[in-house]
Amino acid sequence: MKKLLTLSILIPALFLAGCASNGPLTEDQQAAKYNMTVERYREEKSAAARMNMSFDEHIKMVMEEDSMNSDMNMEGHNMDDM
């Protein structure tokens, strides 16, 4: 019985200890992850907080807007003129 109790405590403890070694990313690492400068990362993070959005939700929205804007900029342009 003691052996079972010890194993039931030891196995989850080892699993959690292994997960804890991956700490949170620094701002530099997060900015690099999104191909941004640290300054832009901080601006976007602040903007997300002002809108009560997660950073990922905010970045997804910004990327969709950028995509829509680039699509709209190409409308009316004749590719033969280029």
Biopython code that builds the backbone (N, CA, C, O; Angstrom):
import numpy as np
from Bio.PDB.StructureBuilder import StructureBuilder

atoms = [
    (1, "MET", "N", (0.829, -1.193, 0.000)),
    (1, "MET", "CA", (0.000, 0.000, 0.000)),
    (1, "MET", "C", (0.871, 1.254, 0.000)),
    (1, "MET", "O", (0.582, 2.223, -0.701)),
    (2, "LYS", "N", (1.961, 1.221, 0.810)),
    (2, "LYS", "CA", (2.855, 2.372, 0.865)),
    (2, "LYS", "C", (3.511, 2.605, -0.496)),
    (2, "LYS", "O", (3.710, 3.745, -0.916)),
    (3, "LYS", "N", (3.840, 1.513, -1.173)),
    (3, "LYS", "CA", (4.485, 1.620, -2.471)),
    (3, "LYS", "C", (3.548, 2.295, -3.481)),
    (3, "LYS", "O", (3.988, 3.137, -4.265)),
    (4, "LEU", "N", (2.289, 1.937, -3.465)),
    (4, "LEU", "CA", (1.303, 2.530, -4.368)),
    (4, "LEU", "C", (1.126, 4.013, -4.064)),
    (4, "LEU", "O", (1.042, 4.830, -4.981)),
    (5, "LEU", "N", (1.069, 4.358, -2.800)),
    (5, "LEU", "CA", (0.934, 5.751, -2.391)),
    (5, "LEU", "C", (2.156, 6.555, -2.814)),
    (5, "LEU", "O", (2.029, 7.679, -3.298)),
    (6, "THR", "N", (3.320, 5.985, -2.634)),
    (6, "THR", "CA", (4.558, 6.667, -3.019)),
    (6, "THR", "C", (4.595, 6.895, -4.527)),
    (6, "THR", "O", (4.961, 7.981, -4.976)),
    (7, "LEU", "N", (4.224, 5.895, -5.305)),
    (7, "LEU", "CA", (4.207, 6.038, -6.753)),
    (7, "LEU", "C", (3.160, 7.059, -7.216)),
    (7, "LEU", "O", (3.388, 7.808, -8.165)),
    (8, "SER", "N", (2.022, 7.075, -6.538)),
    (8, "SER", "CA", (0.969, 8.008, -6.937)),
    (8, "SER", "C", (1.362, 9.458, -6.649)),
    (8, "SER", "O", (0.804, 10.377, -7.249)),
    (9, "ILE", "N", (2.297, 9.668, -5.758)),
    (9, "ILE", "CA", (2.801, 11.017, -5.476)),
    (9, "ILE", "C", (4.025, 11.322, -6.331)),
    (9, "ILE", "O", (4.187, 12.441, -6.817)),
    (10, "LEU", "N", (4.879, 10.331, -6.511)),
    (10, "LEU", "CA", (6.143, 10.521, -7.212)),
    (10, "LEU", "C", (5.963, 10.776, -8.712)),
    (10, "LEU", "O", (6.612, 11.664, -9.265)),
    (11, "ILE", "N", (5.115, 10.032, -9.358)),
    (11, "ILE", "CA", (4.941, 10.168, -10.810)),
    (11, "ILE", "C", (4.420, 11.556, -11.186)),
    (11, "ILE", "O", (5.020, 12.196, -12.050)),
    (12, "PRO", "N", (3.341, 12.054, -10.585)),
    (12, "PRO", "CA", (2.903, 13.411, -10.945)),
    (12, "PRO", "C", (3.946, 14.481, -10.593)),
    (12, "PRO", "O", (4.086, 15.468, -11.315)),
    (13, "ALA", "N", (4.666, 14.290, -9.503)),
    (13, "ALA", "CA", (5.684, 15.261, -9.108)),
    (13, "ALA", "C", (6.792, 15.330, -10.156)),
    (13, "ALA", "O", (7.248, 16.421, -10.498)),
    (14, "LEU", "N", (7.225, 14.194, -10.665)),
    (14, "LEU", "CA", (8.253, 14.166, -11.708)),
    (14, "LEU", "C", (7.745, 14.799, -12.996)),
    (14, "LEU", "O", (8.473, 15.538, -13.659)),
    (15, "PHE", "N", (6.520, 14.515, -13.343)),
    (15, "PHE", "CA", (5.935, 15.101, -14.552)),
    (15, "PHE", "C", (5.876, 16.618, -14.443)),
    (15, "PHE", "O", (6.265, 17.326, -15.373)),
    (16, "LEU", "N", (5.394, 17.115, -13.319)),
    (16, "LEU", "CA", (5.292, 18.564, -13.125)),
    (16, "LEU", "C", (6.663, 19.223, -13.054)),
    (16, "LEU", "O", (6.825, 20.351, -13.519)),
    (17, "ALA", "N", (7.636, 18.552, -12.489)),
    (17, "ALA", "CA", (8.985, 19.099, -12.417)),
    (17, "ALA", "C", (9.572, 19.247, -13.816)),
    (17, "ALA", "O", (10.271, 20.221, -14.096)),
    (18, "GLY", "N", (9.298, 18.304, -14.680)),
    (18, "GLY", "CA", (9.774, 18.390, -16.058)),
    (18, "GLY", "C", (9.122, 19.527, -16.813)),
    (18, "GLY", "O", (9.777, 20.169, -17.634)),
    (19, "CYS", "N", (7.866, 19.793, -16.564)),
    (19, "CYS", "CA", (7.158, 20.882, -17.232)),
    (19, "CYS", "C", (7.621, 22.237, -16.721)),
    (19, "CYS", "O", (7.609, 23.217, -17.467)),
    (20, "ALA", "N", (8.021, 22.303, -15.485)),
    (20, "ALA", "CA", (8.399, 23.581, -14.883)),
    (20, "ALA", "C", (9.714, 24.112, -15.430)),
    (20, "ALA", "O", (10.002, 25.301, -15.289)),
    (21, "SER", "N", (10.514, 23.261, -16.048)),
    (21, "SER", "CA", (11.802, 23.727, -16.557)),
    (21, "SER", "C", (11.643, 24.670, -17.743)),
    (21, "SER", "O", (12.556, 25.440, -18.041)),
    (22, "ASN", "N", (10.504, 24.625, -18.423)),
    (22, "ASN", "CA", (10.229, 25.540, -19.526)),
    (22, "ASN", "C", (9.538, 26.773, -18.960)),
    (22, "ASN", "O", (8.313, 26.808, -18.842)),
    (23, "GLY", "N", (10.326, 27.780, -18.612)),
    (23, "GLY", "CA", (9.772, 28.991, -18.032)),
    (23, "GLY", "C", (9.114, 29.854, -19.090)),
    (23, "GLY", "O", (9.165, 29.540, -20.279)),
    (24, "PRO", "N", (8.505, 30.928, -18.661)),
    (24, "PRO", "CA", (7.859, 31.828, -19.618)),
    (24, "PRO", "C", (8.902, 32.511, -20.498)),
    (24, "PRO", "O", (10.047, 32.711, -20.093)),
    (25, "LEU", "N", (8.481, 32.860, -21.702)),
    (25, "LEU", "CA", (9.374, 33.538, -22.629)),
    (25, "LEU", "C", (9.594, 34.977, -22.191)),
    (25, "LEU", "O", (8.704, 35.603, -21.615)),
    (26, "THR", "N", (10.777, 35.495, -22.466)),
    (26, "THR", "CA", (11.054, 36.902, -22.197)),
    (26, "THR", "C", (10.403, 37.738, -23.300)),
    (26, "THR", "O", (9.957, 37.199, -24.312)),
    (27, "GLU", "N", (10.349, 39.056, -23.099)),
    (27, "GLU", "CA", (9.786, 39.928, -24.130)),
    (27, "GLU", "C", (10.585, 39.822, -25.420)),
    (27, "GLU", "O", (10.013, 39.834, -26.510)),
    (28, "ASP", "N", (11.899, 39.719, -25.302)),
    (28, "ASP", "CA", (12.745, 39.558, -26.489)),
    (28, "ASP", "C", (12.364, 38.297, -27.263)),
    (28, "ASP", "O", (12.250, 38.324, -28.488)),
    (29, "GLN", "N", (12.172, 37.206, -26.550)),
    (29, "GLN", "CA", (11.820, 35.945, -27.195)),
    (29, "GLN", "C", (10.434, 36.009, -27.820)),
    (29, "GLN", "O", (10.216, 35.487, -28.914)),
    (30, "GLN", "N", (9.488, 36.655, -27.118)),
    (30, "GLN", "CA", (8.134, 36.775, -27.665)),
    (30, "GLN", "C", (8.123, 37.661, -28.899)),
    (30, "GLN", "O", (7.435, 37.355, -29.873)),
    (31, "ALA", "N", (8.876, 38.755, -28.871)),
    (31, "ALA", "CA", (8.955, 39.641, -30.031)),
    (31, "ALA", "C", (9.547, 38.885, -31.216)),
    (31, "ALA", "O", (9.053, 39.006, -32.337)),
    (32, "ALA", "N", (10.585, 38.117, -30.982)),
    (32, "ALA", "CA", (11.203, 37.326, -32.056)),
    (32, "ALA", "C", (10.224, 36.291, -32.600)),
    (32, "ALA", "O", (10.201, 36.025, -33.802)),
    (33, "LYS", "N", (9.427, 35.716, -31.728)),
    (33, "LYS", "CA", (8.436, 34.719, -32.142)),
    (33, "LYS", "C", (7.465, 35.311, -33.157)),
    (33, "LYS", "O", (7.043, 34.618, -34.083)),
    (34, "TYR", "N", (7.104, 36.588, -32.995)),
    (34, "TYR", "CA", (6.152, 37.253, -33.882)),
    (34, "TYR", "C", (6.853, 38.129, -34.925)),
    (34, "TYR", "O", (6.203, 38.925, -35.602)),
    (35, "ASN", "N", (8.174, 37.984, -35.057)),
    (35, "ASN", "CA", (8.963, 38.771, -36.012)),
    (35, "ASN", "C", (8.742, 40.273, -35.835)),
    (35, "ASN", "O", (8.493, 40.991, -36.804)),
    (36, "MET", "N", (8.836, 40.735, -34.601)),
    (36, "MET", "CA", (8.649, 42.140, -34.252)),
    (36, "MET", "C", (9.850, 42.636, -33.469)),
    (36, "MET", "O", (10.624, 41.859, -32.910)),
    (37, "THR", "N", (9.978, 43.952, -33.447)),
    (37, "THR", "CA", (10.945, 44.533, -32.527)),
    (37, "THR", "C", (10.323, 44.499, -31.139)),
    (37, "THR", "O", (9.110, 44.337, -31.001)),
    (38, "VAL", "N", (11.139, 44.649, -30.126)),
    (38, "VAL", "CA", (10.627, 44.652, -28.754)),
    (38, "VAL", "C", (9.685, 45.844, -28.559)),
    (38, "VAL", "O", (8.665, 45.730, -27.879)),
    (39, "GLU", "N", (10.030, 46.981, -29.158)),
    (39, "GLU", "CA", (9.185, 48.170, -29.030)),
    (39, "GLU", "C", (7.810, 47.936, -29.641)),
    (39, "GLU", "O", (6.794, 48.288, -29.042)),
    (40, "ARG", "N", (7.773, 47.342, -30.836)),
    (40, "ARG", "CA", (6.482, 47.075, -31.486)),
    (40, "ARG", "C", (5.698, 46.045, -30.680)),
    (40, "ARG", "O", (4.483, 46.168, -30.525)),
    (41, "TYR", "N", (6.392, 45.028, -30.168)),
    (41, "TYR", "CA", (5.730, 44.021, -29.343)),
    (41, "TYR", "C", (5.050, 44.676, -28.144)),
    (41, "TYR", "O", (3.904, 44.361, -27.823)),
    (42, "ARG", "N", (5.764, 45.589, -27.485)),
    (42, "ARG", "CA", (5.199, 46.273, -26.318)),
    (42, "ARG", "C", (3.995, 47.128, -26.710)),
    (42, "ARG", "O", (3.004, 47.175, -25.981)),
    (43, "GLU", "N", (4.077, 47.802, -27.857)),
    (43, "GLU", "CA", (2.955, 48.624, -28.325)),
    (43, "GLU", "C", (1.726, 47.766, -28.600)),
    (43, "GLU", "O", (0.617, 48.105, -28.187)),
    (44, "GLU", "N", (1.929, 46.659, -29.298)),
    (44, "GLU", "CA", (0.810, 45.773, -29.625)),
    (44, "GLU", "C", (0.236, 45.120, -28.369)),
    (44, "GLU", "O", (-0.975, 44.931, -28.255)),
    (45, "LYS", "N", (1.109, 44.782, -27.437)),
    (45, "LYS", "CA", (0.661, 44.187, -26.170)),
    (45, "LYS", "C", (-0.191, 45.188, -25.393)),
    (45, "LYS", "O", (-1.218, 44.827, -24.818)),
    (46, "SER", "N", (0.243, 46.440, -25.382)),
    (46, "SER", "CA", (-0.507, 47.500, -24.712)),
    (46, "SER", "C", (-1.850, 47.732, -25.403)),
    (46, "SER", "O", (-2.874, 47.900, -24.741)),
    (47, "ALA", "N", (-1.841, 47.740, -26.735)),
    (47, "ALA", "CA", (-3.084, 47.924, -27.485)),
    (47, "ALA", "C", (-4.061, 46.780, -27.199)),
    (47, "ALA", "O", (-5.262, 47.011, -27.055)),
    (48, "ALA", "N", (-3.556, 45.566, -27.119)),
    (48, "ALA", "CA", (-4.407, 44.412, -26.809)),
    (48, "ALA", "C", (-5.031, 44.568, -25.425)),
    (48, "ALA", "O", (-6.211, 44.270, -25.235)),
    (49, "ALA", "N", (-4.250, 45.028, -24.470)),
    (49, "ALA", "CA", (-4.762, 45.220, -23.108)),
    (49, "ALA", "C", (-5.845, 46.298, -23.073)),
    (49, "ALA", "O", (-6.841, 46.158, -22.363)),
    (50, "ARG", "N", (-5.650, 47.376, -23.843)),
    (50, "ARG", "CA", (-6.663, 48.447, -23.878)),
    (50, "ARG", "C", (-7.985, 47.946, -24.441)),
    (50, "ARG", "O", (-9.050, 48.446, -24.080)),
    (51, "MET", "N", (-7.913, 46.954, -25.330)),
    (51, "MET", "CA", (-9.122, 46.400, -25.948)),
    (51, "MET", "C", (-9.627, 45.154, -25.234)),
    (51, "MET", "O", (-10.531, 44.475, -25.722)),
    (52, "ASN", "N", (-9.041, 44.856, -24.077)),
    (52, "ASN", "CA", (-9.404, 43.657, -23.306)),
    (52, "ASN", "C", (-9.328, 42.395, -24.159)),
    (52, "ASN", "O", (-10.212, 41.539, -24.107)),
    (53, "MET", "N", (-8.262, 42.296, -24.940)),
    (53, "MET", "CA", (-8.041, 41.129, -25.788)),
    (53, "MET", "C", (-6.741, 40.455, -25.360)),
    (53, "MET", "O", (-5.858, 41.081, -24.773)),
    (54, "SER", "N", (-6.650, 39.180, -25.666)),
    (54, "SER", "CA", (-5.364, 38.527, -25.471)),
    (54, "SER", "C", (-4.438, 39.009, -26.583)),
    (54, "SER", "O", (-4.894, 39.493, -27.619)),
    (55, "PHE", "N", (-3.145, 38.873, -26.359)),
    (55, "PHE", "CA", (-2.190, 39.311, -27.369)),
    (55, "PHE", "C", (-2.401, 38.540, -28.668)),
    (55, "PHE", "O", (-2.370, 39.131, -29.748)),
    (56, "ASP", "N", (-2.616, 37.229, -28.576)),
    (56, "ASP", "CA", (-2.813, 36.418, -29.775)),
    (56, "ASP", "C", (-4.058, 36.833, -30.549)),
    (56, "ASP", "O", (-4.037, 36.886, -31.779)),
    (57, "GLU", "N", (-5.154, 37.129, -29.828)),
    (57, "GLU", "CA", (-6.377, 37.600, -30.493)),
    (57, "GLU", "C", (-6.116, 38.920, -31.216)),
    (57, "GLU", "O", (-6.559, 39.118, -32.347)),
    (58, "HIS", "N", (-5.404, 39.805, -30.558)),
    (58, "HIS", "CA", (-5.110, 41.114, -31.128)),
    (58, "HIS", "C", (-4.247, 40.982, -32.385)),
    (58, "HIS", "O", (-4.535, 41.610, -33.403)),
    (59, "ILE", "N", (-3.200, 40.173, -32.315)),
    (59, "ILE", "CA", (-2.310, 39.996, -33.457)),
    (59, "ILE", "C", (-3.064, 39.368, -34.623)),
    (59, "ILE", "O", (-2.852, 39.751, -35.773)),
    (60, "LYS", "N", (-3.930, 38.418, -34.342)),
    (60, "LYS", "CA", (-4.737, 37.807, -35.402)),
    (60, "LYS", "C", (-5.599, 38.863, -36.079)),
    (60, "LYS", "O", (-5.708, 38.884, -37.305)),
    (61, "MET", "N", (-6.213, 39.738, -35.290)),
    (61, "MET", "CA", (-7.043, 40.803, -35.835)),
    (61, "MET", "C", (-6.206, 41.756, -36.697)),
    (61, "MET", "O", (-6.623, 42.132, -37.793)),
    (62, "VAL", "N", (-5.035, 42.143, -36.203)),
    (62, "VAL", "CA", (-4.156, 43.060, -36.936)),
    (62, "VAL", "C", (-3.724, 42.433, -38.258)),
    (62, "VAL", "O", (-3.702, 43.103, -39.291)),
    (63, "MET", "N", (-3.384, 41.160, -38.223)),
    (63, "MET", "CA", (-2.950, 40.482, -39.447)),
    (63, "MET", "C", (-4.087, 40.390, -40.460)),
    (63, "MET", "O", (-3.862, 40.543, -41.661)),
    (64, "GLU", "N", (-5.300, 40.143, -39.987)),
    (64, "GLU", "CA", (-6.453, 40.092, -40.890)),
    (64, "GLU", "C", (-6.708, 41.462, -41.512)),
    (64, "GLU", "O", (-7.012, 41.560, -42.700)),
    (65, "GLU", "N", (-6.584, 42.522, -40.709)),
    (65, "GLU", "CA", (-6.776, 43.877, -41.235)),
    (65, "GLU", "C", (-5.707, 44.205, -42.268)),
    (65, "GLU", "O", (-6.012, 44.786, -43.309)),
    (66, "ASP", "N", (-4.464, 43.842, -41.994)),
    (66, "ASP", "CA", (-3.377, 44.086, -42.950)),
    (66, "ASP", "C", (-3.632, 43.345, -44.254)),
    (66, "ASP", "O", (-3.380, 43.873, -45.337)),
    (67, "SER", "N", (-4.129, 42.127, -44.144)),
    (67, "SER", "CA", (-4.422, 41.330, -45.332)),
    (67, "SER", "C", (-5.543, 41.974, -46.143)),
    (67, "SER", "O", (-5.467, 42.047, -47.369)),
    (68, "MET", "N", (-6.580, 42.440, -45.456)),
    (68, "MET", "CA", (-7.692, 43.096, -46.144)),
    (68, "MET", "C", (-7.226, 44.384, -46.816)),
    (68, "MET", "O", (-7.627, 44.678, -47.942)),
    (69, "ASN", "N", (-6.388, 45.146, -46.135)),
    (69, "ASN", "CA", (-5.892, 46.401, -46.699)),
    (69, "ASN", "C", (-5.029, 46.148, -47.925)),
    (69, "ASN", "O", (-5.122, 46.890, -48.903)),
    (70, "SER", "N", (-4.203, 45.129, -47.895)),
    (70, "SER", "CA", (-3.362, 44.848, -49.055)),
    (70, "SER", "C", (-4.211, 44.362, -50.223)),
    (70, "SER", "O", (-3.906, 44.670, -51.375)),
    (71, "ASP", "N", (-5.275, 43.604, -49.943)),
    (71, "ASP", "CA", (-6.181, 43.166, -51.002)),
    (71, "ASP", "C", (-6.903, 44.360, -51.616)),
    (71, "ASP", "O", (-7.082, 44.415, -52.833)),
    (72, "MET", "N", (-7.317, 45.308, -50.792)),
    (72, "MET", "CA", (-8.031, 46.485, -51.281)),
    (72, "MET", "C", (-7.100, 47.389, -52.081)),
    (72, "MET", "O", (-7.535, 48.022, -53.043)),
    (73, "ASN", "N", (-5.842, 47.459, -51.702)),
    (73, "ASN", "CA", (-4.878, 48.281, -52.431)),
    (73, "ASN", "C", (-4.622, 47.732, -53.822)),
    (73, "ASN", "O", (-4.278, 48.495, -54.725)),
    (74, "MET", "N", (-4.779, 46.441, -54.020)),
    (74, "MET", "CA", (-4.536, 45.838, -55.322)),
    (74, "MET", "C", (-5.745, 45.942, -56.234)),
    (74, "MET", "O", (-5.609, 45.783, -57.447)),
    (75, "GLU", "N", (-6.936, 46.207, -55.679)),
    (75, "GLU", "CA", (-8.126, 46.336, -56.513)),
    (75, "GLU", "C", (-7.983, 47.579, -57.384)),
    (75, "GLU", "O", (-7.511, 48.622, -56.933)),
    (76, "GLY", "N", (-8.390, 47.448, -58.606)),
    (76, "GLY", "CA", (-8.347, 48.591, -59.522)),
    (76, "GLY", "C", (-6.993, 48.764, -60.180)),
    (76, "GLY", "O", (-6.849, 49.615, -61.057)),
    (77, "HIS", "N", (-6.010, 47.999, -59.792)),
    (77, "HIS", "CA", (-4.699, 48.061, -60.418)),
    (77, "HIS", "C", (-4.665, 47.020, -61.526)),
    (77, "HIS", "O", (-4.956, 45.843, -61.313)),
    (78, "ASN", "N", (-4.315, 47.472, -62.671)),
    (78, "ASN", "CA", (-4.175, 46.557, -63.784)),
    (78, "ASN", "C", (-2.754, 46.016, -63.777)),
    (78, "ASN", "O", (-1.802, 46.791, -63.867)),
    (79, "MET", "N", (-2.599, 44.742, -63.674)),
    (79, "MET", "CA", (-1.269, 44.153, -63.591)),
    (79, "MET", "C", (-0.482, 44.370, -64.887)),
    (79, "MET", "O", (0.748, 44.316, -64.871)),
    (80, "ASP", "N", (-1.172, 44.617, -66.016)),
    (80, "ASP", "CA", (-0.476, 44.854, -67.283)),
    (80, "ASP", "C", (0.266, 46.183, -67.272)),
    (80, "ASP", "O", (1.235, 46.360, -68.010)),
    (81, "ASP", "N", (-0.189, 47.134, -66.425)),
    (81, "ASP", "CA", (0.440, 48.437, -66.352)),
    (81, "ASP", "C", (1.780, 48.386, -65.618)),
    (81, "ASP", "O", (2.590, 49.306, -65.724)),
    (82, "MET", "N", (2.000, 47.319, -64.886)),
    (82, "MET", "CA", (3.215, 47.216, -64.072)),
    (82, "MET", "C", (4.364, 46.667, -64.836)),
    (82, "MET", "O", (5.457, 46.520, -64.287)),
]
sb = StructureBuilder()
sb.init_structure("model")
sb.init_model(0)
sb.init_chain("A")
sb.init_seg("    ")
for serial, (resi, resn, name, xyz) in enumerate(atoms, 1):
    if name == "N":
        sb.init_residue(resn, " ", resi, " ")
    sb.init_atom(name, np.array(xyz, "f"), 0.0, 1.0, " ", f" {name:<3s}", serial, name[0])
structure = sb.get_structure()
